[in-house]
Amino acid sequence: MLILQVAHLPRILAMVLAVAMVSSTSAQSWIPVHLESFALPGPPTDRAGDRVILEWCRSEGGVVGSGFCPTGGHWRLSPGQTLAATITNQAACAEVRVSVYVGSLDATGSRVRLGPEIGSCIAPPKSAEAIAVVPAVCTDVATQTSFGPDGRVVWSVFNGSPNVLLIDEIFFEVRDCDDVSIHDCCETGEAGCADPSIEACVCAIDPFCCDNAWDQTCVDHVQTEGCGACGPTCESTFTLDFGTAYVPGGVCGTFDDHIDSCSGTGPFLTTSGGCAGPGDAALRFGGGFPWSAIETRCIDLTEATVAECEFVCVTAPGVPGPVLEGVLEDGTRLEIGRVPSDASGACRRVVFDLGPVVGHRARLRLSSGSSVADATRVDDLEVRIDPVHGPCEQGLPGTDVPAVESCVCEIDTFCCETVWDDFCIAIATLMCDAGCDTVPTCGLEGDCAVIRGQPGCADVACCEEVCKVDAFCCLAAWDAECVSRAAECGRPSPDLDGDGTVGGSDLGLLLSRWGTDDPDADLDLDGSVGGGDLGILLAAWG
């Protein structure tokens, strides 16, 4: 059984339309067969269809009106209770995937299982996958497996925690098994290819392609020898900012040189939602099912070592963010990541590592991530291949200044192994002479006069003044020493001559301004140079 953290699927009545499309869905694609949204009181619904028979064989618990997920009704499992269904395959060979929203104050001990039927409908055994839930946060959990020889599997959730477990939007999908012996003539693989006329043309020129393997030379023959076409050339870069005009009717027709297809409701063009001014257009996803989504034109990542995708987005408070997937030339979808929900509803800039599709020609699929994502906006979408970035910019591990990179990564290896984030920039600024204009941890939140367990404080100028003297305050925590230093923010330095030490020259300058209101010598900020200022200077002597 494969368990995935994937974006979960919505509970809109348009589900009926999606199921009606099953007959036209191509092989290898996931086909939706049932959605249980708990919109109405009562037990979950059995279903008998062309692809599967779904029977709820254990439904302890019941429907409640709300929970941690912004989706309406939920199924409530008390400690020790189980919800389970038997899924019977109606096709010769298939895989099944079940996705579900889960929420709890603490789900420790709870398990989810999808696998061959074991006796009657029972609670998952200890070998089932543990459910990892962040307390009070809506979490997406999916399980995937192949149907066994008898064509039956059991999906079940068992609440083994001492807390209530809420689940919602259980989504069942199936797809046909892979047939690796048949592949497109524009893909490498076993000898021969799926199109008999192209296969015959290529193998007449190069018998190796039908006798041994269909390698890249065979694929090249398709185009160069006039045997067929392998589609449009993939782009080597991708940048899309959605322009400035809010064109009615969606984004596909407007940006068909960048976007290959759209699905679901919309997507539309609208204002950027706080990520920029009113003259900046952005993509707005629609709600409902299937998810509102775009797929980009093909991007060539075959020669890339690393690649990343960056965009800005806004989601409604508590609503799961957009999902980014890679779509390979054979239609295989690989999940790259999703933007987590956020309570603030503020504009966020996100960067995803495109590692799952590096080495391939692929399209990127960006979808709404929720059936209630009508307010989700995306803008400034960019793909960077083998990108380099300065020490003051977020990005992939490392930076283009070797001395700064070496210094930072000696302090925190995360910056050279995982991602160069704001914390790495703060280290570079404060400890490695990167020369960045700002310290990222300054200006976020927190009174500079109050001790807090996080680094930095809200007053940017004071925060940066303190951290240039004591880097700990912007790298670890704003402790009592940081608060003490912050109390001195804005005061003139007793080093009046700027030579790096406080001594006789500074004393002479102070005495020469005695009785004046010279701001550079008024060290105690009382409006006059006098005894208080002399005390501060003598305390700093040397």
C-alpha positions, -999 to +999 in steps of 0.1 A: +000+000+000+013+035-009+002+063+014+004+098+000-001+133+013-021+146-017-045+173-022-080+160-015-110+163-037-142+183-034-178+176-025-198+195-051-228+180-069-209+183-102-194+150-090-222+134-110-208+150-142-173+138-135-186+102-130-205+105-163-172+112-181-157+079-171-163+063-205-143+089-223-113+090-198-081+076-213-062+047-198-037+055-170-058+085-158-074+084-124-112+080-129-135+093-101-161+067-091-175+080-058-174+109-034-188+107+001-192+143+014-215+137+045-236+166+033-267+149+047-274+130+080-273+093+079-248+066+070-225+068+040-239+056+006-232+023-011-226+024-048-227-001-076-211+011-109-194-001-140-159+001-125-165-008-088-190-019-062-186+001-030-202-013+002-199+004+036-195-026+059-187-007+091-200+028+099-196+035+136-200+072+145-222+097+128-225+130+109-218+163+126-222+197+112-188+212+113-151+205+121-116+215+113-120+214+075-139+241+056-161+216+038-194+214+056-205+181+073-180+156+088-181+120+100-173+118+137-154+088+150-152+085+188-122+067+203-122+031+193-146+035+164-141+024+128-154+035+094-148+009+066-158+000+031-153-030+008-144-021-028-149-047-055-133-042-089-154-047-120-125-044-145-098-070-154-069-050-139-070-018-119-055+003-091-076+021-065-069+053-046-089+067-017-083+103-004-098+118+027-097+149+048-088+142+085-088+165+115-083+160+152-068+176+183-045+146+185-048+116+162-020+096+179-029+059+176-053+063+146-046+043+115-058+041+078-056+009+057-063+000+021-055-035+012-068-070+005-098-081+025-090-099+057-120-120+068-150-098+076-150-060+078-127-053+108-106-025+123-072-021+106-045-043+120-013-029+136+004-030+102-019-002+089-004+032+082-005+057+111-024+089+104-002+119+109-024+149+118-012+183+129-035+191+159-066+211+148-054+213+112-073+199+082-050+172+067-052+154+034-044+117+035-045+093+006-039+056+002-033+037-030-030+000-040-037-025-067-067-048-066-057-084-057-066-115-077-100-117-061-107-080-070-115-069-035-099-045-011-110-029+022-105+007+031-108+016+067-101+043+093-097+034+129-097+060+157-071+047+181-066+080+199-083+093+230-098+122+210-126+126+185-114+120+148-133+140+121-131+129+085-147+143+053-148+141+016-138+105+011-130+103-026-126+070-045-107+067-078-096+039-100-073+035-130-063+008-154-030-011-148+000+000-168+010-020-199+047-013-202+050-034-234+030-008-254+043+028-255+039+058-276+063+060-306+077+093-292+087+076-260+116+052-253+108+017-242+107-019-253+111-029-289+083-015-312+057+011-304+020+017-303+014+030-339+019+002-364+025+025-394+051+045-376+067+014-362+070-002-397+085+030-411+111+034-384+120-003-383+125-005-421+152+022-415+166+008-383+157-028-374+172-024-340+141-005-330+119-036-335+145-063-326+160-049-294+147-017-279+129+016-289+157+040-278+161+077-283+175+071-318+143+054-328+123+083-314+144+107-334+138+086-366+100+093-362+106+130-369+138+130-390+128+102-414+093+115-419+076+086-402+054+108-380+054+137-356+062+139-320+043+170-311+055+206-305+089+214-293+090+219-255+100+254-242+132+258-223+118+286-200+084+296-186+073+329-172+037+341-170+025+372-150-011+372-165-008+408-177-028+438-166-062+433-183-091+414-166-102+396-198-136+380-194-139+343-202-109+327-186-071+325-191-068+297-217-078+317-247-059+348-235-026+329-228-028+300-252+009+304-260+017+295-223-013+274-212-022+241-229-055+235-213-079+245-185-104+223-166-131+228-140-148+261-135-127+289-150-099+297-142-106+334-146-086+366-147-091+390-118-072+414-096-041+401-079-057+399-044-032+419-024-001+406-041+002+438-062-017+470-072-051+471-089-034+473-123-020+438-120-041+408-133-039+374-117-054+339-122-085+332-100-096+296-096-132+287-096-149+264-070-165+230-073-155+197-088-135+188-108-109+212-094-103+243-114-069+239-130-045+249-157-018+229-175+011+247-190+027+241-224+055+215-224+087+225-206+119+207-215+137+197-183+157+168-198+190+186-195+183+203-162+202+195-130+178+213-108+147+234-114+122+253-094+087+268-098+079+301-080+046+320-078+026+342-055-008+332-042-037+343-020-062+319-004-092+325+018-084+319+055-084+282+063-088+270+027-062+246+014-039+262-012-031+254-048-017+220-058+013+217-082+018+186-103+040+175-131+025+158-161+049+136-181+045+130-218+028+096-212+002+114-190+016+102-157+010+128-130+036+134-103+026+155-073+052+182-066+036+199-036+008+220-024+005+254-006-007+248+029-038+266+043-032+298+061-052+317+087-043+352+076-055+352+039-024+373+031-003+372-001+024+345+000+054+338-023+061+300-026+089+281-043+087+244-052+116+221-062+107+205-095+129+175-087+101+149-095+100+160-132+137+170-137+151+149-166+117+149-184+097+168-209+067+178-188+037+201-184+030+217-150-006+214-137-017+239-111-051+233-096-073+250-069-067+224-042-102+227-028-139+228-038-143+260-019-113+278-035-132+306-053-111+333-037-077+316-045-055+337-068-021+329-084+003+354-101+038+357-114+043+321-123+079+313-132+100+282-139+138+285-134+161+258-147+195+254-130+189+288-113+215+308-095+206+333-069+224+358-047+228+353-009+200+378-003+174+358-023+154+327-015+160+297-037+175+263-041+203+252-018+235+274-019+242+307-035+263+322-063+288+338-038+311+309-027+326+327+003+291+335+017+278+300+009+307+284+027+303+307+057+265+302+060+265+264+054+292+259+080+267+274+105+236+257+091+240+228+066+202+230+058+210+261+036+232+240+013+213+207+014+176+217+014+167+253+006+182+288+009+154+304+029+149+336+050+169+321+079+199+315+056+196+351+044+196+363+080+228+343+087+244+356+055+235+392+065+245+391+101+275+367+102+288+363+067+292+398+052+266+393+025+257+429+024+219+423+023+198+454+027+175+440+054+174+412+080+144+390+071+135+383+107+131+420+115+096+436+110+076+404+112+059+406+146+066+411+183+072+441+205+110+448+207+105+455+245+091+421+252+110+388+255+098+362+229+110+327+218+113+337+181+140+358+165+135+394+155+108+420+164+084+444+147+104+476+147+127+471+117+152+499+124+156+489+161+157+452+153+185+456+128+204+479+151+203+453+179+211+423+156+241+439+141+256+440+176+241+406+187+232+383+159+216+358+183+186+382+185+177+377+148+189+340+145+176+323+176+153+343+200+146+378+213+158+373+248+163+396+278+197+408+264+180+417+231+153+436+250+180+455+270+198+464+238+165+475+222+160+500+250+190+518+237+177+520+201+179+555+186+205+567+212+236+583+197+269+564+201+293+576+227+320+570+201+317+606+189+347+606+167+338+573+151+372+557+156+358+525+171+367+532+207+355+555+234+384+576+248+399+610+253+390+624+219+353+616+225+355+632+260+369+663+244+342+665+219+315+660+245+329+688+267+331+711+237+294+707+233+285+710+270+252+728+276+241+727+239+213+706+224+237+689+199+218+656+190+251+637+184+263+644+219+230+642+237+235+606+247+206+604+272+182+622+249+172+647+276+176+677+252+209+690+266+245+678+267+254+675+304+262+652+333+240+623+322+257+622+288+291+623+305+281+593+327+271+573+296+304+581+279+325+571+309+306+539+313+315+530+277+351+541+280+376+518+262 
